[in-house]
């Protein structure tokens, strides 16, 4: 059973991947047509985001990639692969 009563309750929650890697913290939810469209996850010093995308302040993760929301948030491992591919593409173009 989901314990979250409002979107404000999700702000600041820790986000982990399915494999247990710390990904970042929930900063904001984007709502479109009364449904959650995506989540803004901010980077922290020891998060996977900061390791993969140096200098990034955060990422936007589509709602379908979230697996569970409770005391922590769990995202799909496919989110990790899409961000690593995006980083490789940016490095190649520079």
C-alpha positions in Angstrom: 0.0 0.0 0.0 1.3 3.4 -1.0 1.9 5.7 2.0 2.3 8.9 -0.1 -0.7 11.2 0.4 0.5 14.1 -1.7 3.2 14.9 -4.2 4.9 17.1 -1.6 5.5 13.9 0.4 7.8 12.6 -2.4 10.2 15.6 -2.5 13.5 14.7 -1.0 13.0 11.0 -1.1 16.1 8.9 -2.1 16.0 7.3 -5.5 17.8 3.9 -6.1 18.1 1.7 -9.2 16.7 -1.9 -9.2 20.3 -3.0 -8.5 20.6 -0.9 -5.4 22.7 2.0 -6.8 21.9 5.4 -5.2 20.6 7.5 -8.1 19.7 10.9 -6.5 16.8 12.7 -4.7 13.3 13.5 -5.9 13.2 17.3 -6.4 9.9 17.8 -8.3 7.1 16.0 -10.2 5.7 17.2 -13.5 2.0 16.7 -13.9 0.2 16.7 -17.3 -3.5 16.2 -17.7 -3.9 15.3 -14.0 -1.3 12.5 -14.3 2.4 12.4 -13.3 4.3 12.7 -16.5 7.9 12.7 -15.2 10.1 13.3 -12.2 13.0 15.7 -11.7 15.8 13.9 -9.8 18.6 16.1 -8.5 22.2 15.0 -8.4 24.0 14.7 -5.1 27.7 14.2 -4.3 27.7 10.4 -4.2 24.8 9.7 -6.7 25.0 7.8 -9.9 24.0 10.9 -11.8 27.0 12.9 -10.6 29.3 9.9 -11.5 27.8 9.4 -15.0 27.2 13.0 -16.0 29.8 15.2 -14.4 28.4 18.7 -13.8 24.8 17.7 -14.2 22.5 19.1 -11.6 19.9 16.4 -12.2 17.8 14.5 -14.8 14.2 14.2 -15.8 13.0 10.6 -15.6 9.7 9.6 -17.3 7.0 8.1 -15.0 7.0 4.7 -16.6 10.6 4.1 -15.5 9.6 4.3 -11.8 9.0 0.9 -10.3 8.0 1.8 -6.7 7.4 4.7 -4.5 7.5 4.3 -0.7 10.1 5.3 1.9 12.5 5.3 -1.1 11.9 5.4 -4.8 13.1 2.6 -7.2 13.7 3.2 -10.8 14.1 0.8 -13.7 17.7 -0.2 -14.7 16.7 0.8 -18.2 16.9 4.4 -17.0 20.6 3.9 -16.3 21.3 2.6 -19.7 19.5 5.4 -21.5 21.5 8.0 -19.5 24.8 6.3 -20.2 24.0 6.2 -23.9 23.1 9.9 -23.8 26.4 10.7 -22.1 28.4 8.7 -24.6 26.6 10.5 -27.5 27.4 13.9 -26.0 31.1 13.0 -25.5 31.4 11.9 -29.1 29.9 15.2 -30.4 32.3 17.4 -28.4 
